[in-house]
């Protein structure tokens, strides 16, 4: 799990228009870890203070019963 502060290091340059590959190099992360962080909702101040991830909607497979 990526800590909240690292998530903020990924999110801020992306909001400024930096490409994902450049963010990857800056944060010493892999591209597969950058794009899911950018898809998450913005963390609130209480999320950052508690060092927890914001609640995200989880996507999964559809039920076969449907």
Residue, then its C-alpha position, 0 to 999 in steps of 0.5 A: x500500500x502506498x502511504x498517503x504522503x506519497x499519494x499526494x506527491x503523485x497527485x500534485x504534479x499531475x494536477x499541474x500537468x506533469x506527465x505520468x512517466x515524469x511523476x513515476x521517475x520523480x517518486x521512484x514508483x512504477x507507472x502501474x502504481x501511479x495511474x490507480x492513485x490518480x483515479x482515486x478521489x482526492x483525500x480529505x484533510x482528515x484522511x491525510x492526518x490519519x494516514x489512510x486512503x480515501x474511500x474509493x469505489x471498488x470495481x470487480x467482476x459482475x455477478x454470474x447470477x445476473 
